[in-house]
Amino acid sequence: MALVLTTPLAYADKANDTLDVAFTKELENVDSYFNSSREGVVLQRAVWDGLIYRDPKTGDYVGNLATEWKWIDDKTLELKLRKGVKFHNGADFTADDVVATVNFVSDIKNGVKTQRNVDWMKGAEKVDDYTVRIMLKAPFPAAIEYLAGPVSIYPKEYYEKVGPSGMGLKPVGTGPYKVESVDPGKHFVLVKNEDYFDGPKGKAKIGKIDIRTIPDVNTQLADLFSGTLDFLWQVPADQAEQMAQMGQFTVANESTMRIGYLTLDSAGRTKSPLTDLKVRQAIAYAIDRKAIVDTLLKGKSKVLHSTCFPSQFGCTEDVPQYSYDPEKAKELLKEAGYPDGFSIEFTGYRDRLYAEAIASYLQAVGIDAKLNMLQYSALREANMKGEEPFTFQTWGSYSISDASASVSQFFKFGSLDDNRDEKVRDWLDIADTSIDPEKRKEYYKKALTRIAEQVYWVPLFTYNTNYVFTKDVAYEPTPDEVLRFVDMSWK
């Protein structure tokens, strides 16, 4: 895709201490418990804090809103809380906020979007103003990882007053940035929290972050050249390569924990040929994933064989694999009773070029995949209702380094489980709750192997992210795909 761009203008917002950023996708709700998009994770880490923090470079866990913690037994975690922390509205942070947050989000009736992030908690209780205990439903070895990731602490009185909708419009946290304004789905303005505590995240260096939703990448690039944007991310590989050759901007590529995959409705929630194992195998053999990686994703992306990110605890690539073999795909379709192929609805929400490439490979073996692109929130809702037979989706695991955040999210009979395999569910229950690391690995492998054998998903590739920003900005991306505004500064 060619770019026709002119010499960039001078950048004014360094002088105004404002970083202008573009998001590609609309963020459905800023409340971090009621969205599941990467943009939501980015704002979550800027506006709110968790009890624990995982250093993105070392992987070490350190205290954040909690200063220390210990296991009372295998289902009870006690945490000592940091004193002197204030929420953005001036309220003091205490144990009451932790108890209220945990008890609200762990109650399934309150409808947290990604239940896997919170459903391992039974509830919380206050020991004193700065000591809490979190009770688990069952032993959950990944608890600290989740407390360092998607579990943010909200102000009790404010959240009880405004609820998720109010928090989405006027967010209040303890994080290094405050939210100055929200135009839902379109425009978010963050300002430095001058009173942020001395914690592991560090204090913000840039005074204001001005985020606009601009779905078209070429428009983003034009705005970067005109000086109305300073920072882009998730830039497609071909545009990023052209920008790097120009030498006028910093272009960085980093791997991410995001994976691309195809869901196939083997359980028959929709009426389609995908209940036949041979059809699912044919789809797996029909797609040249390496060619898609080499020509479209590029960077640090790799072909994926398992339904998790390789570095996650418990993930293994030692599962049945499907090489590119279109003739075998045609043979399997014939054996399944589809010698002339069939038509099927095929839905995605991002990366149309990738989806079109997948559809083209399927067309070559006789499968007419009718591509339909939706907004992510619309696709997710339809998927949860069991209305989508065949989709191309991605998952970033909320940057959680444990297989429970990927495979257990989709294969334990939740609303996004298109397969409903009791063996897989039971093995994952063991893997998720065992306190023996080797036993966890054993049962994740059993589940992942069966998922691959039955082709419940077609894993495609890992993602990478291209960042393009002005020479005035100093930033080093991390491989967890968390865009950290607090780590950005002006040169």
C-alpha positions in Angstrom: 0.0 0.0 0.0 1.7 3.2 -1.2 1.9 6.3 0.9 1.9 9.8 -0.6 3.1 12.0 2.2 4.8 15.4 2.4 7.5 16.7 4.6 6.3 16.8 8.2 5.5 20.1 9.9 7.1 21.2 13.2 5.6 19.4 16.2 4.0 21.9 18.6 2.8 19.6 21.4 6.1 19.0 23.0 6.1 22.6 23.9 2.5 22.2 25.2 3.6 19.0 27.0 0.8 17.0 25.2 1.3 13.7 23.5 -1.2 13.2 20.7 -2.0 9.4 20.2 -4.3 7.5 17.8 -6.4 4.4 18.7 -7.6 2.4 15.7 -10.5 0.6 17.5 -13.4 2.1 19.4 -13.3 1.4 23.1 -16.7 0.3 24.2 -16.4 1.3 27.9 -13.4 2.8 29.7 -14.4 0.8 32.9 -11.7 -1.9 32.7 -14.0 -4.7 33.9 -16.5 -4.0 31.1 -14.4 -4.1 28.0 -12.0 -6.7 26.7 -10.0 -4.7 24.2 -6.3 -3.9 24.1 -7.1 -0.2 24.2 -9.0 -0.9 27.5 -5.9 -2.6 28.9 -3.8 0.4 28.0 -6.1 2.9 29.8 -6.5 0.5 32.7 -2.7 0.5 33.4 -2.6 4.3 33.1 -5.7 5.2 35.2 -5.9 2.4 37.8 -3.5 0.3 39.9 -3.5 -3.3 41.0 -2.5 -4.7 44.3 0.7 -6.2 42.8 2.9 -5.2 39.9 4.9 -7.4 37.5 8.0 -5.8 36.2 7.8 -6.1 32.4 11.5 -6.5 32.0 12.4 -8.9 34.8 9.0 -10.6 35.4 9.4 -10.1 39.1 6.3 -9.4 41.3 6.6 -6.3 43.5 4.1 -4.5 45.7 1.9 -1.8 44.2 -1.3 -0.9 46.2 -0.2 -3.8 48.4 3.2 -3.8 50.0 3.4 -7.4 51.0 1.4 -10.6 50.9 1.3 -14.1 52.2 -0.8 -17.3 51.8 -2.7 -18.1 54.9 -3.7 -21.4 53.3 -4.1 -22.5 49.7 -7.3 -20.6 49.3 -6.7 -17.5 51.4 -4.3 -14.7 50.5 -3.6 -11.9 53.0 -2.2 -8.5 51.8 -0.9 -5.5 53.6 -1.9 -2.3 51.9 0.1 0.8 51.1 -0.8 3.8 53.2 -1.1 7.4 52.1 -2.6 6.6 48.6 -5.4 8.7 47.3 -7.9 8.2 44.5 -8.1 10.9 41.8 -11.2 12.4 43.5 -9.3 12.8 46.8 -10.7 9.8 48.6 -8.3 7.8 50.7 -7.4 4.3 49.6 -8.1 1.7 52.3 -9.1 -1.9 52.7 -12.7 -1.0 52.2 -12.0 -0.3 48.5 -10.3 -3.6 47.9 -13.1 -5.5 49.6 -15.8 -3.7 47.7 -14.0 -4.1 44.3 -13.3 -7.8 44.8 -16.8 -8.6 46.1 -18.4 -6.7 43.2 -16.3 -8.1 40.3 -16.3 -11.7 41.6 -20.1 -11.8 41.7 -21.2 -13.2 38.4 -24.5 -11.3 38.5 -22.6 -8.1 38.0 -21.6 -9.2 34.5 -17.8 -8.5 34.3 -17.0 -8.9 30.6 -14.1 -11.4 30.9 -15.2 -13.7 33.7 -11.9 -15.7 33.6 -10.1 -12.6 35.1 -12.2 -12.6 38.3 -14.1 -15.9 38.7 -11.4 -17.5 40.6 -12.1 -15.2 43.6 -14.8 -16.1 46.1 -14.7 -12.7 47.8 -12.7 -10.5 50.2 -12.8 -9.5 53.8 -11.3 -6.6 55.8 -8.9 -7.5 58.6 -8.1 -3.8 59.5 -8.0 -0.6 57.5 -4.8 -1.6 55.7 -5.0 -5.4 55.7 -7.3 -7.6 53.6 -7.8 -11.2 52.8 -8.9 -12.5 49.4 -10.6 -15.9 49.5 -10.4 -18.2 46.4 -13.0 -20.6 45.3 -10.3 -23.2 44.8 -6.5 -23.2 44.8 -5.4 -21.0 41.9 -1.6 -20.8 41.4 -1.9 -18.0 38.9 -3.6 -15.7 41.5 -0.6 -13.3 41.9 -0.3 -13.0 38.1 -3.9 -11.9 37.8 -3.6 -9.5 40.7 -0.7 -8.0 38.9 -2.8 -7.7 35.7 -6.5 -7.2 35.1 -7.6 -6.8 38.7 -7.7 -3.1 39.3 -9.0 -1.5 42.6 -11.8 1.0 42.4 -13.0 3.6 45.0 -15.8 2.0 47.0 -18.1 5.0 47.6 -17.7 6.4 44.1 -18.3 3.1 42.3 -21.3 2.3 44.4 -22.7 5.7 43.4 -22.0 5.7 39.6 -21.6 2.0 38.6 -19.9 0.7 35.5 -21.6 3.3 33.2 -20.5 6.2 35.4 -17.0 4.9 35.7 -16.9 4.6 32.0 -17.8 8.3 31.6 -15.8 9.7 34.5 -13.2 7.2 35.5 -11.6 7.5 39.0 -8.5 5.4 39.9 -5.2 5.8 41.8 -3.0 5.6 38.7 -0.3 7.8 37.3 -2.8 9.5 35.0 -6.2 11.0 35.7 -8.9 11.1 33.1 -9.8 14.7 32.1 -12.5 13.9 29.6 -14.2 11.0 27.8 -16.1 11.2 24.5 -17.1 7.5 24.4 -15.4 5.6 21.6 -13.9 8.7 20.1 -11.7 10.8 22.3 -10.0 10.4 25.7 -7.8 13.0 27.5 -5.5 12.0 30.3 -3.5 14.3 32.6 -0.6 13.6 34.9 -1.5 12.7 38.4 0.7 15.1 40.3 0.0 13.4 43.6 0.8 9.8 42.4 2.5 7.7 45.1 6.1 6.5 44.9 5.4 3.0 43.5 6.9 0.6 41.0 5.2 2.2 37.9 7.0 5.4 38.5 5.5 8.9 38.0 4.3 10.2 34.7 6.7 12.5 32.8 4.4 13.8 30.0 1.7 16.2 31.3 -1.2 15.3 28.9 -2.1 12.4 26.7 -4.7 13.2 24.0 -6.1 10.1 22.4 -8.3 10.1 19.3 -10.0 7.1 17.7 -9.0 7.1 14.0 -10.0 3.8 12.3 -8.1 4.4 9.0 -4.4 3.9 9.3 -3.6 6.1 6.3 -5.5 8.9 8.0 -3.4 8.3 11.1 -0.2 8.5 9.1 -1.2 11.7 7.3 -2.0 13.2 10.7 1.5 12.1 12.0 3.1 13.9 9.0 1.0 17.0 9.5 2.0 17.2 13.1 -1.4 16.6 14.7 -0.3 13.2 16.0 2.8 12.2 17.8 2.4 8.5 18.4 0.9 5.5 16.5 0.8 1.8 17.3 -0.5 -1.3 15.6 0.7 0.1 12.3 0.6 -2.5 9.5 4.0 -3.9 8.4 4.1 -2.4 4.9 3.4 1.1 6.1 5.8 0.7 9.0 8.6 -0.4 6.6 8.0 2.7 4.4 8.1 5.0 7.4 11.3 3.4 8.6 12.9 4.0 5.1 12.0 7.7 5.3 14.0 8.1 8.5 11.9 11.0 9.8 10.3 9.0 12.6 11.2 6.4 15.2 9.8 3.0 14.0 10.0 0.1 16.5 8.8 -3.5 16.2 8.1 -5.7 19.2 6.6 -9.1 19.7 3.4 -9.4 21.7 1.4 -12.0 23.6 -1.4 -11.6 21.1 -2.4 -14.7 19.0 -4.6 -15.0 15.9 -6.9 -18.0 15.5 -10.0 -19.3 13.9 -13.0 -20.5 15.9 -15.0 -23.4 14.6 -18.4 -24.3 15.9 -17.8 -28.0 16.5 -20.6 -28.1 19.2 -23.2 -27.2 16.6 -24.4 -24.0 18.3 -25.0 -22.9 14.7 -26.0 -25.2 11.8 -22.9 -25.7 9.8 -20.6 -28.4 8.4 -18.1 -27.6 11.2 -19.4 -30.4 13.4 -17.5 -32.8 11.2 -13.9 -33.3 12.3 -12.8 -33.9 8.7 -14.1 -30.5 7.6 -12.3 -28.9 10.5 -9.1 -30.7 9.6 -9.5 -29.6 5.9 -9.7 -26.0 7.0 -6.5 -26.4 9.0 -4.6 -28.0 6.1 -6.0 -25.4 3.6 -4.2 -22.3 5.1 -0.6 -21.4 4.4 0.1 -19.7 7.7 3.8 -19.2 7.1 3.1 -17.3 3.9 0.7 -15.0 5.7 3.3 -14.4 8.4 6.1 -13.8 5.9 4.2 -11.5 3.6 1.7 -9.7 5.9 2.6 -9.8 9.5 6.4 -9.8 9.2 8.5 -8.5 12.2 8.7 -10.9 15.1 5.5 -12.9 14.3 5.7 -16.7 14.2 3.4 -19.5 13.1 1.4 -20.8 16.0 0.3 -24.4 16.6 -1.3 -24.3 20.0 -4.2 -22.4 21.6 -2.0 -20.3 23.9 1.0 -18.0 23.7 4.3 -20.1 23.8 5.8 -18.2 26.8 2.7 -18.7 29.0 3.2 -21.1 31.8 1.7 -24.5 30.8 1.6 -23.7 27.1 3.2 -26.2 24.7 3.7 -26.4 21.0 4.2 -30.2 21.2 0.7 -30.9 19.8 -0.6 -32.3 16.5 0.3 -29.8 13.8 -1.2 -29.2 10.3 1.1 -28.2 7.5 -0.1 -26.4 4.4 -1.5 -29.2 2.2 -4.4 -28.1 0.0 -4.7 -31.5 -1.8 -5.2 -33.2 1.6 -7.8 -30.5 2.5 -9.7 -31.3 -0.7 -9.5 -35.1 0.0 -10.9 -34.6 3.5 -13.8 -32.5 2.2 -14.6 -35.2 -0.3 -14.5 -37.8 2.5 -16.8 -35.6 4.6 -19.4 -35.5 1.8 -18.5 -32.1 0.3 -16.6 -32.9 -2.9 -17.7 -29.5 -4.3 -17.1 -27.7 -1.1 -19.6 -25.5 0.7 -20.4 -21.9 1.7 -20.2 -20.5 5.2 -20.3 -17.2 7.0 -16.9 -16.0 8.1 -16.6 -13.1 10.5 -13.7 -11.0 11.7 -13.2 -7.6 13.4 -9.7 -6.5 12.5 -6.9 -7.1 10.0 -9.0 -7.4 6.9 -6.0 -8.3 4.8 -5.3 -11.3 6.9 -8.9 -12.4 6.9 -9.1 -12.0 3.1 -5.9 -14.1 2.7 -7.5 -16.8 4.9 -10.7 -16.7 2.8 -8.6 -16.9 -0.4 -6.9 -20.1 0.8 -10.2 -21.6 1.7 -11.7 -20.7 -1.6 -8.9 -22.6 -3.3 -10.0 -25.9 -1.8 -13.7 -25.2 -2.4 -14.8 -23.5 0.8 -16.6 -20.2 0.1 -16.0 -18.2 3.3 -18.2 -15.2 3.0 -16.3 -12.5 4.9 -18.1 -10.1 7.2 -16.2 -7.5 9.3 -17.9 -6.3 12.5 -16.8 -4.1 15.4 -15.2 -6.2 18.1 -17.9 -5.6 20.7 -20.6 -6.7 18.1 -18.7 -9.8 17.1 -18.0 -10.8 20.7 -21.7 -10.4 21.6 -22.8 -12.5 18.7 -20.2 -15.1 19.5 -21.4 -15.3 23.1 -24.9 -15.9 21.9 -23.7 -18.8 19.7 -24.5 -17.0 16.4 -21.1 -17.2 14.7 -20.1 -20.5 13.1 -16.7 -19.5 11.9 -14.6 -16.5 13.0 -11.1 -15.0 12.7 -10.2 -13.4 16.1 -7.3 -12.5 18.2 -6.6 -12.7 21.9 -3.9 -11.0 24.0 -4.6 -12.8 27.4 -4.6 -9.4 29.1 -0.8 -9.9 29.0 -1.1 -12.7 31.7 1.7 -15.1 31.5 -0.3 -18.2 32.3 -2.2 -20.6 30.0 -5.3 -20.2 32.2 -5.7 -16.8 30.6 -5.9 -18.2 27.1 -7.0 -21.9 26.8 -9.1 -21.8 30.0 -10.8 -18.6 28.8 -12.3 -20.4 25.8 -12.6 -24.1 26.6 -14.4 -24.4 30.0 -18.1 -24.2 28.9 -18.3 -20.4 29.1 -20.3 -18.3 26.6 -17.4 -18.2 24.2 -16.9 -22.0 24.1 -17.9 -23.3 20.7 -16.8 -26.9 21.5 -18.1 -28.0 24.9 -15.7 -30.9 25.4 -16.1 -32.3 28.9 -12.7 -34.0 28.8 -11.0 -30.7 28.0 -13.0 -28.8 30.6 -12.1 -31.4 33.3 -8.4 -31.4 32.4 -8.3 -27.6 32.5 -10.0 -27.6 35.9 -7.1 -29.7 37.2 -4.5 -27.6 35.5 -5.9 -24.3 36.8 -6.2 -25.4 40.4 -3.3 -27.8 41.1 -0.5 -26.4 43.3 2.0 -28.8 41.7 3.6 -27.0 38.7 4.4 -30.3 36.9 0.9 -31.5 37.3 -0.4 -28.2 35.8 1.9 -28.6 32.8 0.8 -32.2 32.3 -2.9 -31.4 32.2 -2.6 -28.3 30.1 -0.7 -30.5 27.6 -3.5 -33.1 27.7 -6.1 -30.4 27.0 -4.1 -28.6 24.3 -3.4 -31.9 22.6 -7.0 -32.8 22.4 -8.0 -29.4 21.2 -5.4 -29.8 18.4 -6.5 -33.3 17.6 -10.1 -32.3 17.3 -9.3 -29.0 15.6 -11.6 -27.0 17.9 -9.5 -24.0 16.9 -7.1 -23.3 14.1 -4.2 -21.4 15.7 -2.7 -19.1 13.1 0.2 -16.9 14.3 1.5 -14.7 17.0 1.3 -11.0 16.5 3.9 -8.2 16.6 3.3 -4.5 17.0 4.8 -1.7 15.0 5.1 1.6 16.8 5.7 4.9 14.9 6.4 8.1 16.7 8.1 11.4 16.4 11.8 11.9 17.2 10.8 14.0 20.1 9.4 11.0 22.0 11.4 8.6 24.0 9.8 5.2 24.4 10.9 1.5 24.5 8.1 -0.9 23.8 7.7 -4.1 25.9 6.8 -7.5 24.5 3.6 -7.8 26.5 1.7 -5.3 24.2 0.9 -2.9 27.1 1.4 0.6 25.8 2.7 2.4 28.9 2.2 6.1 28.8 3.9 6.4 32.2 7.2 5.2 30.6 7.1 7.8 27.8 9.0 11.1 28.0 10.2 13.9 25.8 13.7 13.9 24.5 
